């Protein structure tokens, strides 16, 4: 078959009339520049809408994983006490942790090349690790990206300094508060936190301590989860606390906390203080 019909069937451009050399191409076979720009603009708009949502989803997933880590630490803490007639695990400060390595966790971290920053043996030698199946991943919040000079640091969590035996630090910083050595010493289990994720710039030992009568942050809770931190409580429940004060939410980097500083306006500090312990004077009444 010859002529335009044959050309059409063979896929060739159809000529306007026999004997003419010009043929019409199908203008729908390619994008114009304007159409291409429109497509690019639509993709950019969709990306702008979707990327923040994906970022929030990732943040929520990390927050959930962090909460699960703290829950596992808390279960180990409870099992340890159950095996010892209610006696709580040791909760030592820097010097005693280094000297005795007889603590719930046996590393003291900083930003240097100190082996404790990366040596998982300092975690497996702690008193709680046998109750964790020797898992060390639970000591690290997935949102904590802190890096020491010798690599990623291996722990994100610390323990309320008023919970457990503080050894040589007994009554050193908060003698007006009740130190809890046994489960039965915890007067308000639902209002007494045990574990929390701590700001990487103040995290060294596993002993989260502030001088609660001074209205100053020394140790600072972390705010890895969209300005919130995770905590476990002595009754077994978990909380994600959204910090209210801008002064509490500090960059999670070396020097980010800036050392000891005022807790003003003090909403977060008061919240933490109320959930740390009870005053000895209250027990005497």
Backbone as CSV, one residue per row, in Angstrom:
resi,resn,N_x,N_y,N_z,CA_x,CA_y,CA_z,C_x,C_y,C_z
1,UNK,0.861,-1.195,0.000,0.000,0.000,0.000,0.880,1.221,0.000
2,UNK,0.534,2.187,-0.829,1.332,3.384,-0.964,0.557,4.600,-0.464
3,UNK,1.240,5.745,-0.382,0.564,6.994,-0.050,0.519,7.282,1.436
4,UNK,-0.226,8.306,1.802,-0.286,8.748,3.185,-0.744,7.684,4.140
5,UNK,-1.669,6.809,3.675,-2.183,5.783,4.575,-1.090,4.813,4.968
6,UNK,-0.249,4.470,3.959,0.858,3.555,4.251,1.830,4.192,5.216
7,UNK,2.129,5.464,4.998,3.043,6.155,5.904,2.499,6.190,7.317
8,UNK,1.207,6.412,7.411,0.582,6.487,8.724,0.687,5.165,9.445
9,UNK,0.462,4.052,8.720,0.503,2.741,9.354,1.916,2.328,9.724
10,UNK,2.860,2.800,8.944,4.246,2.418,9.240,4.875,3.269,10.325
11,UNK,4.104,4.245,10.807,4.633,5.096,11.853,5.332,6.302,11.354
12,UNK,5.436,6.515,10.047,6.107,7.691,9.496,5.168,8.866,9.529
13,UNK,5.659,10.120,9.584,4.790,11.291,9.585,3.929,11.317,8.338
14,UNK,2.654,11.634,8.480,1.730,11.688,7.344,1.932,12.992,6.573
15,UNK,2.054,12.909,5.215,2.201,14.096,4.374,0.839,14.732,4.142
16,UNK,0.858,16.026,3.885,-0.392,16.737,3.653,-1.048,16.298,2.355
17,UNK,-0.240,16.095,1.339,-0.804,15.710,0.043,0.274,15.053,-0.783
18,UNK,-0.118,14.183,-1.739,0.889,13.536,-2.580,1.700,14.561,-3.343
19,UNK,2.984,14.292,-3.421,3.856,15.172,-4.189,4.424,16.316,-3.389
20,UNK,3.944,16.514,-2.169,4.518,17.579,-1.335,5.581,16.991,-0.433
21,UNK,6.629,17.765,-0.154,7.752,17.251,0.624,7.622,17.536,2.116
22,UNK,6.833,18.550,2.477,6.724,18.904,3.898,5.719,18.002,4.586
23,UNK,6.072,17.499,5.729,5.175,16.662,6.524,4.982,17.307,7.899
24,UNK,3.893,17.031,8.512,3.585,17.600,9.837,3.956,16.590,10.917
25,UNK,4.826,17.016,11.868,5.167,16.156,13.011,4.127,16.315,14.116
26,UNK,3.927,15.262,14.867,2.990,15.311,15.992,3.611,16.146,17.101
27,UNK,3.026,17.305,17.347,3.589,18.225,18.355,3.480,17.671,19.760
28,UNK,2.710,16.606,19.977,2.554,16.027,21.322,3.687,15.080,21.689
29,UNK,4.635,14.846,20.820,5.712,13.885,21.063,6.830,14.441,21.944
30,UNK,6.829,15.720,22.320,7.891,16.304,23.152,7.321,17.438,23.999
31,UNK,7.999,17.686,25.179,7.616,18.807,26.037,8.110,20.112,25.428
32,UNK,7.329,21.139,25.608,7.833,22.483,25.333,8.599,22.952,26.565
33,UNK,9.364,24.001,26.434,10.128,24.542,27.557,9.210,24.960,28.698
34,UNK,8.089,25.558,28.383,7.149,26.005,29.430,6.595,24.815,30.189
35,UNK,6.226,23.756,29.444,5.701,22.563,30.111,6.743,21.946,31.037
36,UNK,7.993,21.906,30.589,9.068,21.356,31.409,9.243,22.163,32.688
37,UNK,9.204,23.483,32.575,9.338,24.342,33.745,8.181,24.139,34.720
38,UNK,6.987,23.952,34.174,5.814,23.705,35.034,5.997,22.405,35.815
39,UNK,6.463,21.344,35.124,6.680,20.056,35.787,7.707,20.191,36.910
40,UNK,8.802,20.905,36.622,9.844,21.109,37.640,9.282,21.878,38.831
41,UNK,8.473,22.881,38.570,7.885,23.672,39.655,6.963,22.813,40.510
42,UNK,6.169,21.949,39.882,5.266,21.073,40.629,6.051,20.115,41.511
43,UNK,7.136,19.544,40.948,7.978,18.627,41.731,8.581,19.349,42.933
44,UNK,9.031,20.580,42.724,9.617,21.357,43.825,8.587,21.621,44.909
45,UNK,7.366,21.938,44.507,6.305,22.191,45.487,6.001,20.924,46.289
46,UNK,5.890,19.796,45.591,5.613,18.531,46.271,6.739,18.159,47.235
47,UNK,7.982,18.381,46.795,9.121,18.094,47.675,9.080,18.973,48.911
48,UNK,8.732,20.240,48.712,8.633,21.152,49.842,7.569,20.737,50.839
49,UNK,6.513,20.116,50.330,5.441,19.648,51.215,5.787,18.326,51.891
50,UNK,6.465,17.440,51.158,6.701,16.093,51.657,7.925,15.975,52.560
51,UNK,9.001,16.705,52.261,10.236,16.556,53.031,10.062,16.886,54.515
52,UNK,9.379,17.992,54.871,9.161,18.228,56.305,8.371,17.106,56.968
53,UNK,7.385,16.565,56.250,6.605,15.459,56.809,7.478,14.229,57.023
54,UNK,8.370,13.963,56.056,9.293,12.843,56.208,10.248,13.076,57.374
55,UNK,10.690,14.331,57.532,11.574,14.663,58.646,10.888,14.457,59.980
56,UNK,9.613,14.853,60.064,8.857,14.654,61.304,8.650,13.173,61.580
57,UNK,8.416,12.405,60.541,8.235,10.960,60.716,9.517,10.320,61.250
58,UNK,10.660,10.751,60.707,11.937,10.218,61.175,12.170,10.604,62.630
59,UNK,11.842,11.849,62.978,12.018,12.306,64.356,11.143,11.508,65.315
60,UNK,9.892,11.247,64.904,8.991,10.458,65.749,9.508,9.038,65.918
61,UNK,10.043,8.467,64.848,10.575,7.104,64.923,11.769,7.043,65.866
62,UNK,12.635,8.048,65.802,13.786,8.082,66.704,13.337,8.262,68.147
63,UNK,12.323,9.089,68.349,11.799,9.289,69.692,11.220,8.011,70.266
64,UNK,10.533,7.251,69.429,9.964,5.979,69.870,11.063,4.981,70.208
65,UNK,12.103,4.926,69.365,13.221,4.015,69.621,13.947,4.399,70.908
66,UNK,14.124,5.695,71.134,14.759,6.173,72.367,13.939,5.767,73.588
67,UNK,12.620,5.952,73.492,11.741,5.577,74.597,11.841,4.085,74.892
68,UNK,11.937,3.282,73.843,12.066,1.836,74.031,13.389,1.490,74.711
69,UNK,14.472,2.198,74.358,15.762,1.975,75.023,15.667,2.264,76.512
70,UNK,15.061,3.393,76.846,14.928,3.771,78.254,14.050,2.762,78.993
71,UNK,13.012,2.278,78.312,12.139,1.268,78.930,12.929,0.000,79.263
72,UNK,13.807,-0.418,78.355,14.618,-1.614,78.607,15.586,-1.390,79.762
73,UNK,16.201,-0.218,79.806,17.077,0.097,80.945,16.293,0.063,82.252
74,UNK,15.074,0.590,82.201,14.256,0.642,83.414,13.854,-0.763,83.871
75,UNK,13.518,-1.627,82.926,13.182,-3.010,83.291,14.384,-3.691,83.933
76,UNK,15.578,-3.447,83.371,16.800,-4.017,83.955,17.021,-3.484,85.366
77,UNK,16.786,-2.194,85.544,16.910,-1.557,86.872,15.965,-2.216,87.877
78,UNK,14.743,-2.495,87.462,13.748,-3.124,88.332,14.146,-4.562,88.657
79,UNK,14.597,-5.298,87.650,14.989,-6.697,87.865,16.190,-6.795,88.805
80,UNK,17.130,-5.878,88.653,18.292,-5.855,89.548,17.827,-5.720,90.998
81,UNK,16.921,-4.783,91.252,16.423,-4.573,92.608,15.626,-5.781,93.099
82,UNK,14.826,-6.375,92.233,14.035,-7.546,92.623,14.926,-8.688,93.077
83,UNK,16.093,-8.839,92.450,17.023,-9.914,92.806,17.788,-9.629,94.091
84,UNK,17.652,-8.403,94.623,18.423,-8.010,95.805,17.529,-7.429,96.894
85,UNK,16.341,-7.993,96.995,15.376,-7.611,98.036,15.113,-6.112,98.048
86,UNK,15.052,-5.519,96.865,14.676,-4.118,96.746,15.817,-3.128,96.763
87,UNK,17.047,-3.592,96.936,18.189,-2.676,96.943,18.466,-2.184,95.528
88,UNK,18.586,-0.872,95.375,18.783,-0.279,94.052,20.257,-0.329,93.638
89,UNK,20.475,-0.331,92.344,21.830,-0.411,91.801,22.627,0.848,92.146
90,UNK,23.943,0.698,92.270,24.817,1.837,92.558,24.692,2.912,91.480
91,UNK,24.786,4.151,91.923,24.723,5.294,91.004,25.818,6.273,91.420
92,UNK,27.030,6.017,90.947,28.208,6.759,91.387,28.536,7.931,90.467
93,UNK,29.316,8.863,91.025,29.816,9.991,90.266,31.106,9.658,89.537
94,UNK,31.744,10.688,89.008,32.907,10.502,88.134,34.041,9.736,88.809
95,UNK,34.532,10.260,89.922,35.742,9.702,90.527,35.559,8.271,90.992
96,UNK,34.415,7.980,91.608,34.192,6.623,92.105,33.924,5.647,90.955
97,UNK,33.298,6.121,89.896,33.101,5.265,88.726,34.452,4.855,88.148
98,UNK,35.368,5.813,88.041,36.697,5.523,87.496,37.485,4.605,88.432
99,UNK,37.428,4.892,89.727,38.266,4.167,90.688,37.767,2.750,90.948
100,UNK,36.432,2.572,91.001,35.906,1.273,91.436,35.224,0.478,90.321
101,UNK,34.797,1.127,89.269,34.007,0.470,88.204,32.995,-0.497,88.802
102,UNK,32.192,0.014,89.718,31.207,-0.789,90.449,29.858,-0.098,90.370
103,UNK,29.474,0.237,89.154,28.340,1.132,88.958,27.329,0.517,87.985
104,UNK,26.181,1.164,87.864,25.192,0.697,86.875,25.754,0.796,85.460
105,UNK,26.624,1.787,85.251,27.359,1.903,83.995,28.747,2.423,84.348
106,UNK,29.775,1.931,83.669,31.141,2.194,84.134,31.976,3.069,83.206
107,UNK,31.330,3.924,82.429,32.133,4.841,81.616,31.886,6.290,82.010
108,UNK,32.916,7.098,81.811,32.855,8.545,82.025,33.267,9.181,80.706
109,UNK,32.354,9.896,80.085,32.578,10.370,78.722,32.872,11.864,78.666
110,UNK,33.511,12.252,77.572,33.764,13.660,77.292,33.887,13.812,75.775
111,UNK,34.522,14.901,75.325,34.659,15.131,73.881,36.046,14.759,73.361
112,UNK,36.894,14.198,74.210,38.279,13.921,73.843,38.403,12.533,73.196
113,UNK,39.608,12.010,73.180,39.853,10.661,72.662,39.861,9.635,73.790
114,UNK,39.246,9.957,74.894,39.164,9.054,76.041,38.525,7.722,75.617
115,UNK,39.115,6.576,75.977,38.563,5.278,75.566,37.113,5.068,75.999
116,UNK,36.722,5.633,77.135,35.354,5.438,77.625,34.299,5.936,76.637
117,UNK,34.673,6.828,75.746,33.703,7.358,74.774,33.229,6.288,73.797
118,UNK,34.084,5.315,73.525,33.791,4.349,72.471,33.934,2.889,72.890
119,UNK,34.479,2.620,74.066,34.763,1.256,74.504,33.516,0.614,75.119
120,UNK,32.896,-0.306,74.396,31.647,-0.888,74.892,31.851,-1.775,76.116
121,UNK,33.100,-2.144,76.430,33.356,-2.919,77.647,32.960,-2.132,78.883
122,UNK,32.995,-0.809,78.793,32.582,0.017,79.938,31.073,-0.046,80.149
123,UNK,30.352,-0.518,79.133,28.912,-0.737,79.276,28.628,-2.164,79.727
124,UNK,29.284,-3.133,79.109,28.999,-4.531,79.444,29.453,-4.886,80.859
125,UNK,30.382,-4.112,81.416,30.830,-4.388,82.786,29.906,-3.775,83.829
126,UNK,28.931,-2.970,83.411,28.001,-2.355,84.353,27.030,-3.376,84.924
127,UNK,26.444,-3.042,86.066,25.593,-3.996,86.788,24.261,-4.289,86.089
128,UNK,23.822,-3.430,85.197,22.527,-3.658,84.557,22.624,-4.474,83.278
129,UNK,23.799,-4.512,82.659,23.913,-5.140,81.342,23.544,-6.618,81.336
130,UNK,23.833,-7.405,82.385,23.383,-8.809,82.368,21.862,-8.951,82.222
131,UNK,21.120,-7.940,82.638,19.659,-7.977,82.514,19.196,-7.464,81.146
132,UNK,20.144,-7.068,80.313,19.838,-6.559,78.974,20.292,-7.531,77.891
133,UNK,20.625,-8.762,78.292,21.158,-9.715,77.329,22.482,-9.264,76.748
134,UNK,23.233,-8.499,77.545,24.533,-7.939,77.138,24.427,-6.982,75.952
135,UNK,23.221,-6.519,75.673,23.042,-5.542,74.585,23.582,-4.186,75.022
136,UNK,24.327,-3.554,74.131,24.846,-2.216,74.431,24.149,-1.131,73.619
137,UNK,23.395,-1.524,72.597,22.724,-0.534,71.746,21.690,0.272,72.523
138,UNK,21.137,-0.315,73.585,20.083,0.375,74.330,20.607,1.579,75.110
139,UNK,21.910,1.715,75.231,22.477,2.854,75.956,22.564,4.115,75.094
140,UNK,22.221,4.007,73.817,22.422,5.116,72.879,21.103,5.526,72.237
141,UNK,20.757,6.807,72.370,19.593,7.351,71.693,19.904,7.498,70.209
142,UNK,19.029,7.020,69.308,19.330,7.109,67.877,19.400,8.538,67.349
143,UNK,18.819,9.484,68.081,18.880,10.884,67.653,20.136,11.589,68.157
144,UNK,20.891,10.937,69.014,22.122,11.513,69.564,23.271,11.258,68.594
145,UNK,23.731,12.290,67.922,24.789,12.174,66.922,26.133,12.678,67.447
146,UNK,26.291,12.763,68.754,27.507,13.341,69.327,28.741,12.506,68.979
147,UNK,29.809,13.219,68.660,31.068,12.602,68.256,32.199,13.119,69.121
148,UNK,32.916,12.197,69.752,34.155,12.563,70.441,35.297,12.536,69.430
149,UNK,36.476,12.877,69.875,37.623,12.881,68.952,37.918,11.486,68.405
150,UNK,37.549,10.451,69.178,37.844,9.084,68.745,36.633,8.358,68.174
151,UNK,35.543,9.081,67.901,34.411,8.444,67.239,33.083,8.716,67.919
152,UNK,32.000,8.103,67.412,30.667,8.291,67.989,30.620,7.803,69.436
153,UNK,30.045,8.601,70.298,29.962,8.221,71.707,28.881,7.153,71.892
154,UNK,29.057,6.306,72.909,28.260,5.086,73.008,27.110,5.166,74.016
155,UNK,26.968,6.287,74.704,25.889,6.378,75.703,25.230,7.749,75.639
156,UNK,23.899,7.752,75.849,23.114,8.989,75.844,22.360,9.208,77.152
157,UNK,22.312,8.195,78.024,21.397,8.228,79.163,22.134,8.327,80.495
158,UNK,21.449,8.902,81.457,21.953,8.950,82.825,20.812,8.669,83.789
159,UNK,21.135,8.639,85.072,20.165,8.275,86.098,20.047,9.374,87.147
160,UNK,18.840,9.585,87.620,18.554,10.515,88.704,19.528,10.296,89.859
161,UNK,20.267,11.324,90.243,21.299,11.189,91.270,20.747,10.840,92.643
162,UNK,19.460,11.049,92.874,18.855,10.736,94.170,18.319,9.316,94.231
163,UNK,18.491,8.560,93.139,18.025,7.175,93.066,19.239,6.253,93.050
164,UNK,19.308,5.325,94.010,20.438,4.413,94.092,21.490,4.903,95.073
165,UNK,22.495,4.078,95.296,23.560,4.392,96.251,24.622,5.258,95.565
166,UNK,24.770,6.536,95.997,25.762,7.421,95.365,27.160,7.293,95.953
167,UNK,27.350,6.353,96.875,28.672,6.125,97.445,29.238,7.350,98.125
168,UNK,30.436,7.763,97.706,31.126,8.871,98.356,30.432,10.216,98.160
169,UNK,29.458,10.289,97.275,28.736,11.544,97.044,27.456,11.652,97.875
170,UNK,27.247,10.721,98.793,26.051,10.752,99.630,25.939,12.083,100.374
171,UNK,24.778,12.738,100.223,24.471,14.019,100.891,25.422,15.152,100.505
172,UNK,26.127,15.021,99.392,27.091,16.035,98.996,26.414,17.265,98.378
173,UNK,25.419,17.059,97.544,24.868,18.161,96.758,23.450,18.575,97.161
174,UNK,22.654,17.615,97.594,21.258,17.908,97.943,20.875,17.237,99.270
175,UNK,21.535,17.631,100.354,21.273,16.963,101.638,19.855,17.182,102.156
176,UNK,19.135,18.150,101.600,17.766,18.409,102.037,16.763,17.462,101.390
177,UNK,17.231,16.661,100.412,16.354,15.728,99.724,16.614,14.297,100.189
178,UNK,15.610,13.454,100.044,15.716,12.041,100.434,16.500,11.275,99.369
179,UNK,17.574,10.592,99.801,18.300,9.690,98.918,17.625,8.326,98.984
180,UNK,17.333,7.743,97.835,16.580,6.488,97.782,17.514,5.319,97.492
181,UNK,17.715,4.469,98.489,18.608,3.325,98.372,17.857,2.040,98.016
182,UNK,16.579,1.994,98.390,15.761,0.809,98.139,14.457,1.235,97.468
183,UNK,13.814,0.295,96.841,12.529,0.568,96.198,11.547,1.163,97.203
184,UNK,11.575,0.668,98.435,10.639,1.143,99.456,10.919,2.576,99.908
185,UNK,12.089,3.121,99.551,12.405,4.513,99.890,11.746,5.502,98.933
186,UNK,11.218,5.001,97.834,10.626,5.880,96.831,9.184,6.184,97.236
187,UNK,8.971,7.383,97.748,7.677,7.753,98.316,6.628,7.988,97.230
188,UNK,7.040,8.589,96.124,6.104,8.925,95.046,6.614,8.315,93.730
189,UNK,6.396,7.032,93.521,6.954,6.373,92.332,6.523,7.009,91.009
190,UNK,5.289,7.468,90.922,4.814,8.053,89.666,5.348,9.458,89.446
191,UNK,5.991,10.034,90.469,6.531,11.388,90.379,8.039,11.408,90.602
192,UNK,8.693,10.254,90.440,10.147,10.177,90.619,10.762,9.554,89.372
193,UNK,11.497,10.362,88.604,12.100,9.830,87.392,13.346,9.029,87.745
194,UNK,13.683,8.087,86.880,14.869,7.249,87.075,15.882,7.524,85.965
195,UNK,15.537,7.189,84.725,16.438,7.410,83.590,15.950,8.580,82.738
196,UNK,16.894,9.233,82.080,16.562,10.277,81.110,17.684,10.375,80.088
197,UNK,17.367,10.955,78.928,18.453,11.253,77.997,18.999,12.639,78.357
198,UNK,20.329,12.684,78.505,21.001,13.900,78.980,21.680,14.615,77.816
199,UNK,21.731,15.937,77.905,22.403,16.743,76.885,23.847,16.267,76.735
200,UNK,24.317,16.032,75.506,25.660,15.467,75.319,26.788,16.331,75.874
201,UNK,26.562,17.633,76.033,27.634,18.495,76.533,27.802,18.400,78.046
202,UNK,26.792,17.886,78.758,26.926,17.716,80.211,27.011,16.250,80.608
203,UNK,26.803,15.354,79.660,26.835,13.920,79.953,28.272,13.455,80.131
204,UNK,28.604,12.978,81.319,29.917,12.380,81.573,29.731,11.047,82.298
205,UNK,29.501,11.088,83.627,29.158,9.862,84.343,27.679,9.542,84.110
206,UNK,27.167,8.559,84.847,25.748,8.213,84.714,24.898,8.843,85.783
207,UNK,25.381,9.898,86.415,24.832,10.502,87.632,24.289,11.880,87.275
208,UNK,22.982,11.971,87.019,22.381,13.250,86.609,22.082,14.066,87.867
209,UNK,22.838,15.152,88.059,22.768,15.906,89.301,22.703,17.407,89.051
210,UNK,21.820,18.052,89.775,21.816,19.502,89.897,21.684,19.848,91.365
211,UNK,22.204,20.987,91.754,21.987,21.482,93.117,20.611,22.159,93.098
212,UNK,19.593,21.401,93.469,18.223,21.805,93.174,17.750,23.028,93.940
213,UNK,18.516,23.481,94.921,18.144,24.692,95.649,18.709,25.955,95.005
214,UNK,19.479,25.818,93.925,20.213,26.960,93.381,19.614,27.569,92.113
215,UNK,18.596,26.970,91.514,17.959,27.511,90.302,18.952,27.653,89.150
216,UNK,19.873,26.679,89.040,20.853,26.693,87.957,20.982,25.292,87.372
217,UNK,21.096,25.247,86.039,21.386,23.974,85.395,22.883,23.697,85.460
218,UNK,23.237,22.527,85.940,24.602,22.028,85.847,24.614,20.876,84.859
219,UNK,23.779,19.883,85.145,23.468,18.834,84.172,22.160,19.216,83.503
220,UNK,22.096,19.038,82.188,20.955,19.506,81.402,20.290,18.326,80.698
221,UNK,18.974,18.221,80.764,18.307,17.163,79.991,18.453,17.411,78.500
222,UNK,18.447,16.338,77.741,18.556,16.456,76.279,17.228,16.919,75.690
223,UNK,17.312,17.433,74.482,16.105,17.866,73.753,16.193,17.355,72.318
224,UNK,16.607,16.094,72.182,16.842,15.504,70.864,15.567,15.371,70.029
225,UNK,14.417,15.291,70.681,13.188,14.900,69.992,12.264,16.103,69.801
226,UNK,12.636,16.953,68.838,11.857,18.156,68.529,11.628,18.998,69.782
227,UNK,12.712,19.182,70.547,12.625,19.997,71.755,12.082,19.270,72.962
228,UNK,12.052,17.952,72.912,11.555,17.147,74.033,12.624,16.170,74.488
229,UNK,12.469,15.679,75.712,13.347,14.656,76.258,12.522,13.513,76.809
230,UNK,13.116,12.319,76.881,12.416,11.125,77.357,12.887,10.738,78.748
231,UNK,11.949,10.280,79.564,12.256,9.881,80.933,11.450,8.640,81.305
232,UNK,12.023,7.823,82.204,11.259,6.743,82.835,10.994,7.125,84.287
233,UNK,9.944,6.548,84.862,9.573,6.850,86.241,9.534,5.570,87.056
234,UNK,9.699,5.717,88.364,9.874,4.562,89.245,8.692,3.597,89.217
235,UNK,7.509,4.077,88.861,6.357,3.177,88.770,6.312,2.431,87.447
236,UNK,7.258,2.718,86.536,7.354,2.001,85.274,6.818,2.747,84.071
237,UNK,6.169,3.891,84.263,5.638,4.601,83.090,6.725,5.487,82.463
238,UNK,6.531,5.824,81.188,7.474,6.633,80.425,6.812,7.957,80.045
239,UNK,7.613,8.994,79.927,7.100,10.287,79.479,8.059,10.912,78.477
240,UNK,7.472,11.592,77.495,8.239,12.462,76.614,7.882,13.881,76.997
241,UNK,8.840,14.587,77.551,8.586,15.925,78.084,9.020,16.993,77.086
242,UNK,8.065,17.768,76.621,8.356,18.899,75.745,8.797,20.070,76.616
243,UNK,10.039,20.508,76.455,10.565,21.572,77.302,9.928,22.906,76.931
244,UNK,9.608,23.691,77.947,8.871,24.934,77.746,9.781,26.146,77.579
245,UNK,10.959,26.088,78.192,11.851,27.251,78.212,12.890,27.163,77.095
246,UNK,13.067,28.253,76.380,14.087,28.293,75.330,15.483,28.045,75.898
247,UNK,15.698,28.438,77.143,17.014,28.276,77.756,17.346,26.812,78.029
248,UNK,16.347,25.942,78.049,16.591,24.516,78.280,17.054,23.815,77.009
249,UNK,16.574,24.289,75.873,16.868,23.629,74.599,18.153,24.211,74.019
250,UNK,19.242,23.500,74.220,20.566,23.944,73.780,21.082,23.061,72.643
251,UNK,21.930,23.605,71.761,22.471,22.798,70.662,23.224,21.581,71.198
252,UNK,22.991,20.396,70.624,23.621,19.163,71.124,25.049,18.987,70.617
253,UNK,25.905,19.952,70.930,27.285,19.948,70.434,28.230,20.291,71.582
254,UNK,29.507,20.113,71.341,30.512,20.492,72.326,30.375,21.988,72.634
255,UNK,30.272,22.330,73.920,30.081,23.716,74.324,28.648,24.191,74.193
256,UNK,27.753,23.312,73.801,26.364,23.715,73.559,25.629,24.188,74.796
257,UNK,25.945,23.619,75.948,25.247,24.034,77.168,25.866,25.286,77.776
258,UNK,27.139,25.510,77.495,27.804,26.704,78.018,28.120,26.647,79.492
259,UNK,28.171,25.450,80.080,28.489,25.323,81.500,27.287,25.558,82.386
260,UNK,27.531,25.867,83.662,26.445,26.135,84.610,25.781,27.454,84.249
261,UNK,24.453,27.460,84.197,23.755,28.685,83.818,22.381,28.743,84.472
262,UNK,21.829,29.937,84.534,20.545,30.161,85.178,19.447,29.356,84.486
263,UNK,18.528,28.843,85.275,17.403,28.081,84.729,16.222,28.967,84.363
264,UNK,16.338,30.285,84.573,15.223,31.200,84.289,14.753,31.062,82.849
265,UNK,13.437,31.087,82.627,12.351,31.385,83.574,11.997,30.264,84.542
266,UNK,12.580,29.100,84.385,12.511,28.087,85.427,11.379,27.084,85.355
267,UNK,10.572,27.108,84.316,9.468,26.141,84.235,9.975,24.700,84.171
268,UNK,10.961,24.464,83.328,11.483,23.114,83.159,12.269,22.671,84.389
269,UNK,13.010,23.598,84.971,13.794,23.283,86.162,12.869,22.879,87.304
270,UNK,11.786,23.626,87.501,10.830,23.313,88.562,10.172,21.952,88.313
271,UNK,9.882,21.661,87.051,9.270,20.374,86.707,10.210,19.222,87.062
272,UNK,11.475,19.361,86.724,12.451,18.319,87.027,12.695,18.197,88.528
273,UNK,12.836,19.313,89.194,13.094,19.298,90.640,11.978,18.577,91.394
274,UNK,10.743,18.849,90.987,9.593,18.234,91.660,9.584,16.717,91.491
275,UNK,10.227,16.236,90.425,10.210,14.805,90.118,11.531,14.114,90.428
276,UNK,12.392,14.799,91.173,13.691,14.230,91.529,13.629,13.466,92.847
277,UNK,13.034,14.071,93.866,12.914,13.442,95.179,11.923,14.268,96.001
278,UNK,11.858,13.967,97.306,11.039,14.759,98.220,11.943,15.317,99.315
279,UNK,11.518,16.393,99.938,12.308,16.994,101.004,12.270,16.125,102.258
280,UNK,13.411,16.048,102.943,13.460,15.303,104.196,12.478,15.879,105.211
281,UNK,12.316,17.182,105.197,11.413,17.826,106.154,9.968,17.373,105.968
282,UNK,9.611,17.019,104.732,8.245,16.578,104.463,7.974,15.229,105.126
283,UNK,9.003,14.384,105.233,8.830,13.083,105.869,8.698,13.190,107.381
284,UNK,9.265,14.246,107.927,9.240,14.431,109.382,7.904,14.960,109.875
285,UNK,7.081,15.463,108.977,5.809,16.059,109.379,4.746,14.981,109.629
